[in-house]
Amino acid sequence: MWAQVAAETHGHVGSDLASLCSEAALQQIREKMDLIDLEDESIDAEVLSSLAVSQENFRVGSCRCLIKEFICYRSIALPDVLKSFDAHSCIS
């Protein structure tokens, strides 16, 4: 998993990687939201131990980071690779 993340993030700076990791972790939490009782002050140990960030979480996180970057910098000319980017295929 880490080799692929490293290959896909070549040239990124630390803040980009931190954002990607945060998005991947949040994606894993979103997937488990049906198991988390928001009324409780703590999360059950079984739920916590079931949280594991996957390659798919990194893929979705990467798409979310690209979308946020696009929104922030939409006035900048986009590279050809992003012109055909399908954001809907990344976010389920």
RAMOMO-V579832 format. One record per residue. N is the residue number from 1. RES is the residue in one small letter. OMEGA is omega in whole degrees, 0 to 359 (none if undefined). Layout:
n: {N,N}
res: {RES,RES}
omega: {OMEGA,OMEGA}
This chain:
n: {1,2,3,4,5,6,7,8,9,10,11,12,13,14,15,16,17,18,19,20,21,22,23,24,25,26,27,28,29,30,31,32,33,34,35,36,37,38,39,40,41,42,43,44,45,46,47,48,49,50,51,52,53,54,55,56,57,58,59,60,61,62,63,64,65,66,67,68,69,70,71,72,73,74,75,76,77,78,79,80,81,82,83,84,85,86,87,88,89,90,91,92}
res: {m,w,a,q,v,a,a,e,t,h,g,h,v,g,s,d,l,a,s,l,c,s,e,a,a,l,q,q,i,r,e,k,m,d,l,i,d,l,e,d,e,s,i,d,a,e,v,l,s,s,l,a,v,s,q,e,n,f,r,v,g,s,c,r,c,l,i,k,e,f,i,c,y,r,s,i,a,l,p,d,v,l,k,s,f,d,a,h,s,c,i,s}
omega: {185,178,179,177,179,180,183,182,178,179,178,177,184,181,176,181,177,179,178,179,178,180,179,179,178,178,178,178,178,180,183,185,180,179,184,177,183,178,179,177,179,179,181,182,179,179,179,182,179,180,178,181,183,175,178,177,177,179,179,178,178,177,179,178,178,180,178,179,179,180,181,187,186,180,179,179,182,172,181,183,180,180,180,182,180,183,182,179,183,188,180,none}
